[in-house]
Amino acid sequence: MPEKISDPKPPHGLSRLAFRTPLWLYRLHLGWLLGKRFLHLTHTGRKSGLPRQVVLEVVDHDSRTNTYYVTSGWGKKSDWYQNIQKTPQVRLQVGTKSWAALAETLSPEAAEQVILNYGRKHPALLGELARVMGYKIDGSEADMRALGRLVPVVAFKPVKS
């Protein structure tokens, strides 16, 4: 079972600036430098109703359906996560391509499979991702599955026009 080691809070100060670097790359039309490991999400603010933007790490991509999967690093407290709960209609950009999508929070069972797949492909990265989310995992399949049940995983599915 993943060990809770901290209660992560969104970055502030200089670390916030570093976390926002990918967003500036997208704003400067250089998002392609990040490859397919990150996506640019434009969502609607739940209070303001204004467009908001964030860049998120992709944990999986189904190329058959063009569905992208991400985790909420700060859990259900993340502003983007709360915003998509109210308004799931979003816009994605990966590299130079952009499209409308619908955000859907996965069930714990589906989320554990996504995290397990990610952990099998990128065990060291999953360990680091878990640490950022406030957990320590031992790298076992059981720990990866348990982490998937603890953290929100969101699927972004393209909207058919």
Phi, psi and omega in degrees: 000133178302139180267128177285118183249342179197166174250092188295145177237149178305148183294155175219167180066222183294326180293327176296320178299317179296318180294334182270356180305314178301325179297319179293325176299316178295318181296332178269012180062034178243019181301334179299337178296336182274354180065212182259011180279345181226152174230151178261121182250125171251122183227174183255129178299132184291334180259316185276331186076006182268155177295138177232153183226147176205153174251131185237149176282134178276128176261341175197156177216125175265102184292337179293318182254355185059034177268132178252143181239135178224162172249158175265103185302330178253028175066209183284357179276343182302135180302314182299322181294315178296322180295318181287342175292324179278317182229094184283353177283120185226177174233133180247151169222129173233119185064240181256359182260142183225144180198161176281145181214167177241129180271136179221122176285129183283155173294158178304325180294315179291322180296320181296326179291320178297314180294320178299314178300316179297315181297325178292323181280323187224069185300318181293319179295323178295321177300318179290318177299317178299317180299316179299325180276001175094019182234153172244126178243154182267000179088357179285158177301321180298318179293320179297316179298316180297320177299319178300332178278342184267330186251143178292131174242131184242136173257133174251111183254132180298145177270128179284130181268000000 
